[in-house]
Amino acid sequence: MNPLEAAVCGTALEGAVASGISDPFGNLDLLTIQATPLGIGIRANGNSFVPIIPRNTTMPARKELVFTTVNDNQTEVLIIVHEGETEKADENHLLGYFKISGIPPAPKGVPEINVCMDINASNVLRVLAGVIMPGSQQPVVPVMEVRMPTVDDGHGWCAEALHRAYGSTLDLMTVQKK
């Protein structure tokens, strides 16, 4: 089959699935599986891109990682969400950001910041984040839930402006698995 014919057949099948056409004779397999084309993660460990949902993960998907503060008595963190495949966060596509405030002052590395990413079958990405202190079962800050993207395409300058405004005072680092 030549590439153009394959593309046309694939498009026709995708259109049939999207419009809800069924195959009464059972000759066609109209099941499609959606997957993330790029990794989705956050900026942490300096300017590193830490994927939470790896590339080619089937949807729906829900994954989480644990991060912590990098400074003593750090009471705020900035969650900057990117999609891409490069190791440097600022070289990936910025999806959005939000700030968590009200973290109790503690030595660096003590608060656990759980970041969860959830993509539903409609390709809607939600990012949830909560802060837990050692010895506590409940989040010390209400869990934040943000639907992405929070910035439009072409606003890559936002990440640079955020870094200029906050520097590394709101950075995160990955918690090593025990």
N, C-alpha and C positions, 0 to 999 in steps of 0.2 A: 504494500500500500504506500503510495507516495505521501509525503508530509502534509500537503495541502488537503488531500482526501481524508487523512486521519484527523486533521484539525476540524474539518467540516463535520465528520461523523461524531467526534467528541462534543462539538458544540450542539449538534442536534440532540444527542443523548442528554446533555446537561439541561437543555431547554425542556425536554420531555419531563425530566425529573422535577424541574422548577415549576412547571405548569401542572403537575400532578397527574400526568397521563399514566395510565396503567397498561400493562400488556396482558390482554385476556388469554392469549395462547401460551404465555410463559416462555416466549422465545428470547426475550431481551432481559438482561440483568440491569435494572435501572437503579441500582444502589450506588451512590457515590459517597465517598468518605472524604470529609474535609480535614485538612491539616494546616497547621501554621506554616507559612512559607519562610518565616524568619524567627529567630529566637526572640523572646520578650523577657526583659529583665530590668534591673535598676542599676543606677550608678552607685558604686561602693568601693571601698579600699582605694581611695584616691579618685582616679578617673577611670577605674576599671568597670567594664560592663559585666555584670553578674547575671547570667540568664537564669530565670526562674522557670519559664516554660521553654524547653529547647525547640529548635527548628524541627519541623515535620511531626510535631505532636498532634495526634488526632483530636478533633473537637467533638463533643465538649471536653474540657480539661480543667483540672483544678490542681495547682501545685503551690507549695509554700517553702520558704527558706527563712532562717533565723539570722538576724543581724544584731549589732550592738553599737553602742556609742564609741567614739574615738577620743573624746575629751573628758576629763574629770568634770563632774557637775554639769554635764551637757543636758539641758532641759528641753531641747527641740531637735528634731531631725527633719531633713528634707528628703522626700522620696521622689526621685526623678526617674521616670519610666521611659525606656527606649526599646526599639525593636531593631534588630540587625545581627550581624555576625562578627563584627570586628571587636578586638579586645578593649579598645578605648571607647568609653561611653560616648564622648562627644563626636565620634565619627559615625555613630549610629543615628537612626531617625528618632527624634524626640516625639513621644506620644503625649506626655503631660507630667505634671508634678503636683505634689501637695505637701503641706508641712504638718507635722505632729508636734503639738506643744503640750506642756504640762507634765513632762517626764520628771519624776522626783530626782533631785540632785543625788548623784551616786558616783563612785569611782568609774572610770572608763571601763567598758567591757562588762559591767554588771547588768544594766537593763537588757532584757531580751525583746527585740523588736521583730515580731512575726509579720512577714509580708506574704500575702496570699494573692495569687492571680487566678482568676476564674474566667474562662471563655465559654460562652454557651453555644448551642448549635446554630444560633443566628449570627455568630461571629462578634458578639458584644463582649468586650473586655471590661471586667471590674477588678479593681485593685483594692484589697482590704489590708489594713495594718493595725496592729494592736501592740501595746507595751505591757510586758509582764516583768515584775521584779521577783528575784529569788524568794522562795518561801510563800509566794502568793499564787493562788489558783486563778484569780480573776484579773482581767486587765486593769492597770492603774489609770489608764487613759481610755476613754470610750473608743471602741473600735471604729476606725474611719473607713468608709467605703466610697470610692471614687470611680465613676465610669470614665473610661478613656476612649478617645483622646480628649484632653482638655485644652490642647492648642491646635490651631489649624496648620495645614501644610505650609511650609515656607517660613515658619517661625523658629528656625533653629537658633536664632540669636537669643531666644529666651533662656536657653541653658547657659549660655555665656553670661548673660546679664545676671542670672541667679548666682552663678559662681562669683562674679564680681561683687555682688551685694553681700553675700554671706561668706565667701571664701571657704575655708574648710571647717568653719565652726559648727556646721550642721551635718557633717559627713557621717557615714555609716561604715562599718566593716563587717565582713562575713564572720559568723560564729563557726568555728571548726567543729565538725561532727565528732561526737564522743564515742 
